[in-house]
Amino acid sequence: MEKNKVAIVGGGLAGCEAAWQLARQGVSVTVFEMKPENFSPAHESESLAELVCSNSFRSDEPTTGVGVLKREMRQLGSLFMHAAEKTRVPAGKALAVDRERFSSFISGALGEEKRIRVLRKEISGPDDPGLAGFDRVIVAAGPLASADMSKSLMRAVGEEALYFYDAIAPIVSTDSVDMQKAFWASRYAPEEKDYLNCPFTEQEYFRFLRELLQAEQVAPREFEKEIHFEGCLPIETMASRGDMTLAFGPLKPVGLADPRTGGEPFAVLQLRSENAEKSALNLVGFQTKLTYPEQKRVFRMIPGLEKAEFLRLGSIHRNTYVNAPRVLNSSLELKNRPEVYLAGQITGVEGYVESAACGLWLGLKLGRELNGDPLPDIPPETALGALMGHLRTEVKKFQPSNVHFGLFPPLNVRAKKARRKELHAERADEAMQKWLGAANT
């Protein structure tokens, strides 16, 4: 009889990473994935670890919060980071991947691991009969957990779910872009070809802004209150905050010279490659809740996209998360349901990298516990420690968060902004190395 058996509900980023870390420690894992029996509103592929929004994992710069987190994940043997490196596509200083190859890589890795079994079956909640006989249960159903799972979890935590809306940006076919108007370049690096840029004149910008603000949007359901995560606002919501909000935000032209004029445009839309072949492009920052017909009409007003072929239109969906400081302990275990854990975005971390990191941490910690060798808590000076600290810090209104230096303990030194980032990164690395030494003894 197997000594340790863990059930993981959900084959997304957090669930796959947790499964990988547990299996590496000799723990037998069963991953329950509801696709293709059932799909969430945002999922289309049957693959595990499907990327439903952007294909970018954000900055890879070592002096950013997410850059530090990625470095730590690499050091901890993250499957997510290994897959990202194997399937990355050019994206300047960002780490972006070919989404199909990325998901296939992770699906293949789990399929070849003898200690991991993947069952295509929907689980309705922690009390589902399918979970009988497991020593531990990890719910990593994601922010788009099924209705039955969401209701079951809310009964388990004893309070209503908190939620926000997440908007997805459209993708267009590269060969449908007018290259007489668009140009390849990265910000401050005209020789690089990582981004395709669509420049606006002042007149074109304000005409586009007017139509964007007047366009029809998908209305929320009557019983839902509309709340947006500040890090992923719909483009039309940003536009409503002022005429120049977009020009100083996702459409900022800084560092981009139009080769036709030699000057800086009034505004610029950047499109990022979705795959290695650069045959598909993501409209950077253009997550939206416009209706499908309005997306086609309004976004084709962007210079260069007049005849754009949309491979995927933007959408809006509800993301559910729990009040982690109230309902989870420091091990991500439900306080009133011992041996049931949560991982990923449903805990209140936000973003691909953060979701995978949460699964990684839980997999490492639970694996060591099941093997009778408890893992020391990770220092808050590290990016992973700061992110997990966010889930333990009670505040008046708990909200999801990306990893950023604001979550780290204060430096308590006076330094310029750039130097403060370097100091955070240096301190995090020092703390990580000390922790790794202690954890491996």
C-alpha positions as CSV (number, residue, x, y, z in Angstrom):
1,M,0.0,0.0,0.0
2,E,1.3,3.5,-0.9
3,K,2.5,5.4,2.1
4,N,1.4,8.9,0.9
5,K,-1.3,9.8,-1.6
6,V,-2.3,13.3,-2.5
7,A,-5.2,14.4,-4.7
8,I,-4.9,17.6,-6.6
9,V,-8.1,19.1,-8.0
10,G,-7.2,21.1,-11.1
11,G,-4.5,20.7,-13.8
12,G,-3.6,24.4,-14.1
13,L,-0.3,26.0,-13.3
14,A,-0.5,25.7,-9.5
15,G,-1.8,22.1,-9.6
16,C,0.8,20.9,-12.1
17,E,3.7,22.6,-10.2
18,A,2.5,21.1,-6.9
19,A,2.2,17.7,-8.4
20,W,5.7,17.9,-9.8
21,Q,7.2,19.0,-6.5
22,L,5.4,16.2,-4.6
23,A,6.4,13.5,-7.1
24,R,10.1,14.6,-6.9
25,Q,9.9,13.8,-3.2
26,G,8.5,10.3,-3.7
27,V,4.8,11.2,-3.0
28,S,2.1,9.6,-5.2
29,V,-0.2,12.1,-6.8
30,T,-3.5,12.0,-8.6
31,V,-4.4,15.1,-10.6
32,F,-8.1,15.5,-11.3
33,E,-8.8,17.7,-14.4
34,M,-12.4,18.4,-15.4
35,K,-11.5,19.1,-19.1
36,P,-12.7,17.9,-21.6
37,E,-15.8,16.9,-19.6
38,N,-16.3,20.5,-18.6
39,F,-14.7,23.8,-19.6
40,S,-14.6,27.1,-17.8
41,P,-15.7,30.2,-19.8
42,A,-12.1,31.1,-20.5
43,H,-10.6,27.6,-21.4
44,E,-10.5,26.1,-24.8
45,S,-7.7,23.5,-24.9
46,E,-7.7,20.0,-23.3
47,S,-4.1,20.4,-22.3
48,L,-2.9,20.9,-18.8
49,A,-1.4,24.2,-17.7
50,E,-3.4,26.1,-20.4
51,L,-2.6,29.8,-20.6
52,V,-5.9,31.6,-21.0
53,C,-4.8,35.3,-21.0
54,S,-1.4,36.7,-22.1
55,N,1.5,34.4,-23.1
56,S,3.9,36.7,-21.2
57,F,5.3,35.9,-17.8
58,R,6.3,39.6,-17.4
59,S,9.7,41.0,-16.8
60,D,12.8,38.8,-16.6
61,E,14.9,41.6,-15.2
62,P,16.6,40.5,-12.0
63,T,15.8,43.8,-10.2
64,T,12.0,43.4,-10.4
65,G,9.9,41.5,-8.0
66,V,8.7,39.0,-10.5
67,G,12.3,38.6,-11.8
68,V,13.5,37.8,-8.4
69,L,10.6,35.3,-7.9
70,K,11.5,33.5,-11.2
71,R,15.2,33.3,-10.1
72,E,14.1,31.6,-6.9
73,M,11.7,29.2,-8.7
74,R,14.6,28.2,-11.0
75,Q,16.7,27.5,-7.9
76,L,13.9,25.3,-6.5
77,G,13.6,23.2,-9.6
78,S,10.3,24.6,-10.9
79,L,8.7,22.7,-13.8
80,F,6.9,25.9,-14.8
81,M,10.2,27.8,-15.2
82,H,11.8,24.8,-17.0
83,A,8.9,24.7,-19.5
84,A,9.1,28.5,-20.0
85,E,12.8,28.4,-20.9
86,K,12.2,25.5,-23.3
87,T,9.3,27.3,-25.1
88,R,10.1,31.0,-24.8
89,V,9.6,33.4,-27.7
90,P,11.3,36.8,-28.2
91,A,9.7,39.5,-26.0
92,G,12.4,42.0,-25.1
93,K,13.0,42.1,-21.4
94,A,10.0,40.0,-20.7
95,L,9.7,36.2,-20.6
96,A,7.0,35.1,-23.1
97,V,6.3,31.6,-24.3
98,D,4.6,29.8,-27.2
99,R,1.4,29.0,-25.4
100,E,0.6,25.7,-27.1
101,R,4.2,24.3,-26.8
102,F,4.3,25.4,-23.1
103,S,1.2,23.5,-22.2
104,S,2.3,20.5,-24.2
105,F,5.6,20.5,-22.5
106,I,4.1,20.4,-19.0
107,S,1.4,17.9,-20.0
108,G,4.2,15.6,-21.3
109,A,6.3,16.0,-18.2
110,L,3.5,15.0,-15.9
111,G,2.5,12.1,-18.2
112,E,6.0,10.6,-18.1
113,E,6.3,10.9,-14.3
114,K,5.5,7.5,-12.8
115,R,4.3,8.9,-9.5
116,I,1.7,11.2,-11.2
117,R,-1.6,10.0,-12.5
118,V,-4.0,12.4,-14.4
119,L,-7.7,11.6,-14.3
120,R,-10.1,13.5,-16.5
121,K,-12.9,13.9,-14.0
122,E,-14.7,16.8,-12.4
123,I,-14.6,17.0,-8.7
124,S,-17.4,18.9,-7.0
125,G,-15.7,19.8,-3.8
126,P,-13.5,18.6,-0.9
127,D,-16.2,16.1,0.1
128,D,-16.5,14.5,-3.4
129,P,-16.5,10.7,-3.1
130,G,-13.8,10.6,-5.7
131,L,-11.4,12.0,-3.1
132,A,-11.9,9.2,-0.6
133,G,-8.8,7.4,0.5
134,F,-6.3,10.2,-0.1
135,D,-4.1,11.4,2.7
136,R,-4.2,15.0,1.6
137,V,-6.3,17.1,-0.9
138,I,-5.1,20.2,-2.7
139,V,-7.7,22.3,-4.4
140,A,-6.0,24.2,-7.2
141,A,-9.1,24.7,-9.3
142,G,-8.1,28.2,-10.3
143,P,-10.0,31.4,-10.2
144,L,-12.6,29.9,-12.6
145,A,-13.5,26.9,-10.4
146,S,-16.8,25.2,-11.4
147,A,-20.0,26.3,-9.8
148,D,-20.2,23.2,-7.6
149,M,-16.6,23.5,-6.5
150,S,-17.1,27.2,-5.7
151,K,-20.2,26.6,-3.6
152,S,-18.5,23.7,-1.8
153,L,-15.5,25.8,-1.0
154,M,-17.6,28.7,0.3
155,R,-19.4,26.3,2.6
156,A,-16.1,25.0,3.8
157,V,-14.6,28.4,4.6
158,G,-17.8,29.7,6.2
159,E,-18.1,33.0,4.4
160,E,-19.0,34.4,1.0
161,A,-16.4,34.4,-1.8
162,L,-14.6,37.5,-2.7
163,Y,-14.2,38.0,-6.5
164,F,-13.0,40.4,-9.2
165,Y,-13.2,40.5,-12.9
166,D,-10.3,39.5,-15.2
167,A,-10.2,40.7,-18.8
168,I,-8.4,38.9,-21.7
169,A,-6.7,40.8,-24.6
170,P,-7.4,39.9,-28.2
171,I,-5.0,38.2,-30.5
172,V,-4.6,39.0,-34.2
173,S,-3.0,37.3,-37.2
174,T,0.3,38.9,-38.1
175,D,-0.2,38.7,-41.8
176,S,-3.4,40.8,-41.5
177,V,-1.5,43.8,-40.1
178,D,-0.7,46.7,-42.5
179,M,3.1,46.7,-42.4
180,Q,3.1,50.0,-44.3
181,K,1.9,51.6,-41.0
182,A,3.3,49.2,-38.3
183,F,7.0,48.7,-37.5
184,W,9.0,46.2,-35.5
185,A,11.0,47.6,-32.5
186,S,11.4,47.3,-28.8
187,R,11.2,50.4,-26.5
188,Y,14.5,52.3,-26.7
189,A,15.9,49.5,-29.1
190,P,14.8,50.1,-32.7
191,E,17.0,47.3,-33.9
192,E,15.1,44.7,-32.0
193,K,12.1,43.0,-33.5
194,D,10.3,41.7,-30.4
195,Y,7.3,44.0,-30.7
196,L,5.2,45.2,-33.6
197,N,4.1,48.8,-33.1
198,C,1.1,50.6,-34.4
199,P,1.6,54.4,-34.1
200,F,-1.2,57.0,-33.7
201,T,-1.3,60.6,-34.7
202,E,-3.1,62.9,-32.2
203,Q,-6.2,62.9,-34.4
204,E,-6.3,59.1,-34.7
205,Y,-5.8,58.7,-31.0
206,F,-8.7,60.9,-30.0
207,R,-11.0,59.4,-32.6
208,F,-10.2,55.9,-31.3
209,L,-10.7,57.1,-27.7
210,R,-14.1,58.5,-28.5
211,E,-15.3,55.3,-30.1
212,L,-13.8,53.1,-27.3
213,L,-15.7,55.1,-24.6
214,Q,-19.0,54.8,-26.5
215,A,-18.7,51.1,-27.4
216,E,-21.1,48.6,-26.0
217,Q,-19.8,46.5,-23.2
218,V,-20.7,43.0,-21.8
219,A,-22.9,43.7,-18.8
220,P,-22.2,41.9,-15.5
221,R,-25.0,39.6,-14.2
222,E,-27.5,41.3,-12.0
223,F,-26.4,39.5,-8.8
224,E,-22.7,40.3,-9.4
225,K,-20.9,43.4,-8.3
226,E,-18.2,44.5,-10.7
227,I,-14.7,44.7,-9.2
228,H,-11.6,44.9,-11.3
229,F,-8.0,43.9,-10.3
230,E,-6.0,47.1,-10.7
231,G,-3.1,45.2,-12.4
232,C,-5.4,44.0,-15.2
233,L,-7.9,46.7,-15.9
234,P,-10.0,46.6,-19.1
235,I,-8.8,49.1,-21.7
236,E,-12.1,50.9,-21.7
237,T,-12.0,51.3,-17.9
238,M,-8.6,52.9,-18.1
239,A,-9.8,55.1,-20.9
240,S,-12.7,56.4,-18.7
241,R,-10.2,57.8,-16.2
242,G,-9.0,60.6,-18.4
243,D,-8.3,61.5,-22.0
244,M,-4.6,61.0,-21.7
245,T,-4.7,57.9,-19.5
246,L,-4.0,55.5,-22.4
247,A,-1.3,57.8,-23.9
248,F,0.6,57.6,-20.6
249,G,-0.3,54.0,-20.0
250,P,-0.5,51.0,-22.4
251,L,-0.3,53.4,-25.5
252,K,2.7,55.4,-24.3
253,P,5.1,56.1,-27.2
254,V,8.2,56.7,-25.1
255,G,11.3,55.1,-26.6
256,L,9.6,54.3,-29.9
257,A,10.5,56.2,-33.1
258,D,8.3,55.9,-36.1
259,P,10.7,55.0,-39.0
260,R,8.4,56.8,-41.4
261,T,8.8,60.2,-39.7
262,G,11.8,59.7,-37.5
263,G,9.9,61.2,-34.6
264,E,8.0,59.9,-31.6
265,P,4.3,59.2,-32.4
266,F,1.5,60.7,-30.2
267,A,0.6,57.2,-29.0
268,V,1.6,53.6,-29.9
269,L,-0.1,50.2,-29.5
270,Q,2.5,47.4,-29.0
271,L,1.7,43.9,-30.2
272,R,3.7,40.9,-28.8
273,S,4.4,37.6,-30.5
274,E,2.3,34.7,-29.3
275,N,4.4,32.0,-30.8
276,A,7.9,31.3,-32.1
277,E,6.8,31.8,-35.7
278,K,5.4,35.3,-34.9
279,S,2.2,34.4,-36.8
280,A,0.0,35.6,-34.0
281,L,0.1,38.9,-32.0
282,N,-1.3,39.9,-28.6
283,L,-2.6,43.5,-28.2
284,V,-0.5,44.4,-25.2
285,G,-2.6,46.0,-22.4
286,F,-5.8,45.6,-24.4
287,Q,-7.7,43.3,-22.0
288,T,-11.4,44.2,-22.6
289,K,-15.0,43.6,-21.8
290,L,-16.4,45.0,-25.1
291,T,-18.8,42.9,-27.0
292,Y,-17.3,40.9,-29.8
293,P,-18.8,43.0,-32.6
294,E,-17.6,46.2,-30.9
295,Q,-14.1,44.8,-30.4
296,K,-13.8,44.2,-34.1
297,R,-15.2,47.6,-35.0
298,V,-13.3,49.7,-32.5
299,F,-9.9,47.9,-32.5
300,R,-9.8,48.1,-36.3
301,M,-9.6,51.8,-35.9
302,I,-6.1,51.3,-34.7
303,P,-3.6,52.4,-37.4
304,G,-2.4,49.2,-39.1
305,L,-5.3,47.0,-37.8
306,E,-7.9,48.2,-40.3
307,K,-8.1,44.7,-41.8
308,A,-7.0,42.7,-38.7
309,E,-8.0,39.1,-38.5
310,F,-8.9,38.3,-34.9
311,L,-7.7,34.9,-33.9
312,R,-9.1,35.4,-30.4
313,L,-11.3,38.1,-29.1
314,G,-11.1,39.6,-25.7
315,S,-13.4,38.4,-22.9
316,I,-14.4,39.1,-19.4
317,H,-14.8,36.4,-16.7
318,R,-15.3,36.1,-13.0
319,N,-12.3,35.2,-10.8
320,T,-13.0,33.8,-7.4
321,Y,-10.6,33.9,-4.4
322,V,-10.8,33.4,-0.7
323,N,-9.9,35.7,2.1
324,A,-6.6,33.8,2.7
325,P,-5.5,35.4,6.0
326,R,-8.8,34.4,7.6
327,V,-9.4,31.0,6.1
328,L,-5.9,29.5,5.5
329,N,-3.1,28.8,7.9
330,S,0.6,29.4,7.1
331,S,0.7,26.0,5.2
332,L,-2.2,27.0,2.9
333,E,-4.4,24.5,4.8
334,L,-8.0,25.4,5.4
335,K,-8.3,26.3,9.1
336,N,-11.6,24.5,9.6
337,R,-10.9,21.6,7.2
338,P,-7.6,20.0,8.2
339,E,-5.8,18.1,5.4
340,V,-7.5,20.2,2.7
341,Y,-5.2,22.8,1.1
342,L,-5.6,25.6,-1.5
343,A,-3.1,26.6,-4.1
344,G,-2.8,29.1,-6.9
345,Q,-5.0,32.1,-7.7
346,I,-7.9,31.0,-5.6
347,T,-5.7,31.8,-2.6
348,G,-5.3,35.5,-3.6
349,V,-2.1,35.5,-5.6
350,E,-2.4,37.1,-9.0
351,G,-0.6,36.1,-12.2
352,Y,0.8,33.1,-13.9
353,V,4.2,33.2,-12.2
354,E,2.7,33.8,-8.8
355,S,0.1,31.0,-9.2
356,A,2.8,28.5,-10.2
357,A,5.0,29.7,-7.3
358,C,2.2,29.1,-4.8
359,G,1.8,25.5,-6.1
360,L,5.6,25.1,-5.9
361,W,5.8,26.2,-2.3
362,L,2.9,24.0,-1.2
363,G,4.3,21.0,-3.1
364,L,7.7,21.4,-1.4
365,K,6.3,22.0,2.0
366,L,3.7,19.3,2.0
367,G,6.1,16.8,0.5
368,R,8.6,17.4,3.3
369,E,5.8,17.1,5.9
370,L,4.6,13.8,4.5
371,N,8.2,12.5,4.6
372,G,8.6,13.5,8.2
373,D,11.1,16.2,7.5
374,P,9.4,19.6,8.0
375,L,10.6,22.4,5.8
376,P,11.6,25.6,7.6
377,D,9.5,28.6,6.6
378,I,11.0,30.8,3.9
379,P,12.2,34.2,4.8
380,P,10.0,37.2,4.0
381,E,13.0,38.9,2.4
382,T,12.7,36.5,-0.5
383,A,10.2,37.0,-3.2
384,L,8.5,33.7,-2.5
385,G,8.4,34.4,1.2
386,A,7.0,37.9,0.6
387,L,4.3,36.4,-1.7
388,M,3.3,33.8,0.9
389,G,3.4,36.6,3.5
390,H,0.7,38.4,1.6
391,L,-1.6,35.4,2.1
392,R,-1.1,35.6,5.9
393,T,-1.4,39.4,6.4
394,E,-4.9,40.4,7.6
395,V,-6.1,43.7,6.3
396,K,-9.4,45.5,6.2
397,K,-10.1,44.4,2.6
398,F,-7.9,41.6,1.4
399,Q,-7.3,41.7,-2.4
400,P,-5.2,39.6,-4.8
401,S,-1.7,40.8,-5.5
402,N,1.2,40.2,-7.9
403,V,4.6,39.9,-6.4
404,H,6.3,43.3,-6.0
405,F,8.8,44.9,-3.7
406,G,6.0,46.6,-1.7
407,L,5.3,43.1,-0.2
408,F,8.9,42.8,1.0
409,P,10.1,44.0,4.4
410,P,11.3,47.6,4.3
411,L,15.0,48.1,3.5
412,N,15.3,50.9,6.1
413,V,18.0,52.6,4.0
414,R,17.9,55.8,1.9
415,A,18.6,55.1,-1.7
416,K,17.4,56.1,-5.2
417,K,14.6,54.0,-6.8
418,A,16.9,52.0,-9.0
419,R,19.3,51.3,-6.2
420,R,16.5,50.2,-3.9
421,K,15.4,47.6,-6.4
422,E,19.0,46.3,-6.6
423,L,19.1,46.2,-2.8
424,H,15.9,44.3,-2.6
425,A,17.2,41.8,-5.1
426,E,20.5,41.4,-3.4
427,R,19.0,40.9,0.0
428,A,16.5,38.4,-1.4
429,D,19.3,36.4,-3.0
430,E,21.3,36.4,0.3
431,A,18.3,35.3,2.3
432,M,17.4,32.6,-0.3
433,Q,20.9,31.1,-0.2
434,K,20.9,30.9,3.6
435,W,17.5,29.3,3.6
436,L,18.5,26.8,0.9
437,G,21.5,25.8,3.1
438,A,19.3,25.3,6.1
439,A,16.5,23.6,4.2
440,N,18.9,21.0,2.7
441,T,20.7,20.1,5.9
